[in-house]
Amino acid sequence: MMCGRLLTVTNSLTGVWITIRRGNILFSQSSSKLGIYQGTDAESLEMSEKVQSGSTPEKAFSMEMNQFLSGNESTSPKVTNAVAAQLIEDQAKVTSDEDDLPQRGTWASKLDFIMSTVGLAIGLGNVWRFPYLCYKNGGGAFLLPYLLTVILGGIPMFFMELAVGQFLTIGGLGVWKITPIFKGVGYAAAVMSCWMNIYYIVVLAWAIFYFIMSFSTELPWSDCSNYWNSDQCVSSGPKSCRSEIDFSGKNITFCQVGNRSIPLNNITDPVKEFWERRVLNISSGIDEVGEMRWELAGTLLFVWILCYFFLLIRGITLPGAFNGISYYLKPTMAKLGDSGVWVDAVTQIFFSYGLGLGTLIALGSYNKYNNNVYKDALVVCCVNSCTSFFAGFVIFSVVGFMAHSQNKPVEEVALSGPGLAFLAYPSAVLQLPWPALWSCLFFIMLLFIGLDSQFCTLEGFITAMVDEWPHLLRRRKELFIAIVCLLSYLVGLTCVTRGGMYIFQLLDQYAVSGLVLLWVIFFECIAFSWAFGANRFYEAIRDMIGYYPVGWWKFCWVISTPAICFGVFFFKMVQWSEITYLDYKYPWMAHAFGWFTALTSMLCIPGYAIYLWRKTPGDFQTKFKLLVRPEINLEEIRGKATALTSDITTL
C-alpha cells in the first residue's frame, strides 16, 4: 500500500494548507477533493493548495490524512477508492520513470575520491594565484591572515562541504532540502561556478601557448632580439648606474646599456616583454579591446577539448634568492591595516580549497555513506596548504634573483599582477641546463594540474544541474556538458583579446573572489551550522563515521568562520578602493560590469529566500519548520547503508 509523508497541515479561519509528499508526487487535499501535483523535490515545498475549509478541525483532518497515507484509507470517508487508485497509478508511473533513469554513480574506490579531491584542491590556485596575491600584498604580511583563515575557516568549511555531500548523496542544489530557504546559496554557487569555468581556464590557455613556444632550440624569452622587443629591453642586468637630478629636482637613476643611457625604471627584461607584448599583446585599457588573439583562442579551444622540485632546488641557489624568500616570510606589519590584504588572504583560502562552488559537495556525494570523510578532509587540506607554501618559496626565490639581476627592490621587479607566475617560472627555467626541455615539462605540468581543477569545478556545476532536473538532463548529460563547454568557450573569448587581461582581472576580483566569495561562504556556513544546526550535523557525521569529531569544528562552524567572513566583508566595505591592473585605473563602466557579475551570484541568496517564503503558505511557525529546519529522515538518506553507532532515525 502506498505510504507518504505529511509535511504540513495548517487550519485557520481563512483556510487549510496541506502539502504532502510521496516521492515526486505532491498531494493537496480539501474537504471535497484531492489535488495531485507532480514535480521535483525542490518544488515540493513550494507547491500547495489553499482550500477554504473553516469547518474541518485540524486535528481530525491530520488524523484522517495520516490514516490514508499509512494504508487505512477505508477509514477515511473523504478519500474515495477512485482517488486512491488514481494516486497509486500516478505514483507507479513516477516510480517507473525513476527506474528508467541512468543510475547515479559512486567512486570505485577511496583512492579515486582522494585523488579527485586533491586534483581539485591543488591547482592553479596554488602555483599561480597564491604567489601573485602574496607578492601583491607584501609577502609575509599576507601569510598571517592566510594561516589564520586556514585554521579558523578553510579546513572547517572544506570538511563541512565534503560531509554534507556524502551525507545527502546529492549535488550542490539538492543538499538544500535540509534547509530549503537557503537554497539560494546553491544557485549562487552555480552562477559563480559558471564565471569560474569561463575565467579560470584562460590561465591554461596561456600555459599551452608557453608550452608550444618552448619547442625551440632557444627559448623566445631568453633575449631581446625578437620583433616584439622594445628599445628598453635588456637581456642581462645593466653594468653601471648613476644618479642625476632632473630639472624638477627629482633624483633619477640612469643605467648604461651598451651605448645607451636608460632610466632604471624604464628598463624591462625579455621575459616580461614576451608576456606583455607577445603573449597578451596587451592594449592600453579595457576600452580598447582590440582584435582577437587567435593563437590564444586556439589554445583555449584545445584546453576545453581536452618538475616542480627541480625549480625549487635551482631557485634557492640563484644569486639574490634569499632576498626574495626574506620578502616572502618577513611580514610588513603596516600592511595588516589594509583591508585588501585580508580580503585576498581569506578568499585565497576559499578559492584554493574550491569552497562555495558546490564542487566539494558534488565530489563528496559520490562517496559511500560510511566513508571516513573526516580524515579525508584533513589530509587533503594539509596537502593543499603545504603546496601553496612550497610554491611561494619557488616563486620568491626566483623573484629575488630577478631583483638582483636588475638592481631593483624585490617589490618592484615583477609588477605584472596575475601574470607573475608567467614571469618567475620562465625566468627560472632559463637558469637550468636544457631550458627548452624544462620549459616544456613545467608548462605541461601546469596544464595538467589546472585541468584537474577545471574538470572538478565543471563537474560540480553539472552534478548540481543534473541532480536538480534528472528527468530533463540525466539522459542528455553528454549533450548538456557540450552546450556548457561551448557557451563557456564563446564567453571566454573576451579574455583572449588584446584587452582580455583587463576583463580577466575584473572577473578575478568581482565574479569569483573577493566580496562575492565571502558572501556565499558566510551564508553557506550559517545555513548548515545555525539553520540546520551544528548539533544535528554532528549527529549526522557520527551516523556516517561512527564517532563525533572534536568540538573544535563546531566552534569554527558556529562562530569563527562566519565571524571571519562577516568581519573581512565589513572591513573591505569600510575601506573600499577600486581595483586596478598595475597602474591602470578602470573606467566606471568596467566597475559597473564587475558589480553586475558579482550580483548575479549574491542576489540569488536573498532573492530565492524571499521568493520561497512568500510562495509557501502557512503561518510563521509552519514556514519556519518547513523552510528553515525541516525534519530529516535518516533511514531514507542511508538507503542500504547502516549507521555505525547511531541508533537515531530522524534529525
ZIURPE-V153514 format. One line per field, one symbol per residue. burial: I if it has 24 or more other C-alpha atoms within 12 Angstrom, else O. A space follows every 10 residues. Layout:
burial = ???
This chain:
burial = OIIIIIIIII IOOOIIIIII IIIIIIIIII IOOIIIIIII IIIIIIIIII IOIOOIOIOO IIOIIIIIIO OOIOOIOOIO OOIIOOIIOI IOOIOOOOOO OOOOOOIOOO OOIIIIIIII IIIIIIIIII IIIIIIIIII IIIIIIIOII IIIIIIIIII IIIIIIIIII IIIIIIIIII IIIIIIIIII IIIIIIIIII IIIIIIIIII IIIIOOOOII IIIIOOOIIO OIIIIIIIOO OOOOOOOOOO OOOIIOIOOO IIIIIOIIII IIIIIIIIII IIIOIIOOIO OOIOIIIIII IOIIOOOIOO IIOIIIOIII IIIIIIIIIO OIOOOIOIII IIIIIIIIII IIIIIIIIII IIIIIIIIII IIIIOIIIOI IIIIIOIIII IIIIIIIIII IIIIIIIIOI IIIIIIIIII IIIIIIIIII IOOOIIIIII IIIIIIIIII IIIIIIIIII IIIIIIIIII IOOIOOIOOI IOOIIOOIIO IIIIIIIIII IIIIIIIIII IIIIIIIIII IIIIIIIIII IIIIOIIIII IIIIIOOIIO OOIIIIIIII IIIIIIOIIO IIOOOOOOII IOOOOIOOOI IOOIIOIIII IIIIIIOIIO OIIOOIIIOO OIIIIIIIII IIOIOOIIOO OIIOOIOOOO I
